């Protein structure tokens, strides 16, 4: 299964794994699954860390790079197709980070691993 980690899922996986649901922990631990981290989440992490809303053990850039490498995560760049798809989504949810993650999941046919119930109405597969 190809899984796109929501930002909070990535942070919990790396910092507070007890916060993951049993199902999320199971699929994230399965080596048969491809785990993807979007540059959208990287942008959100950098923004929150810079604003003092997220504490990390290292500088954000170093921490993200270490986690990507240590966990074998696939980087998902932000592409025009996803930006275009985001512009077509109804405004069920106003968070631009979440909307772009949904658009990427739809464009690339990924399952989002997220506790956020507001992502489901867009038609993306969401697992928690």
Protein Blocks (a to p, Z undefined) as FASTA:
>chain_A
ZZdddfklmmmmmmmmmlpcfklmmmmmmmkbccdddfklmmmmmmmmmnopaccfbdfk
lmmmmmmmmnopacddddfklmmmmmmpccfbfcfklmmmmmmmmmnopacddfbfklmm
nopacdZZ
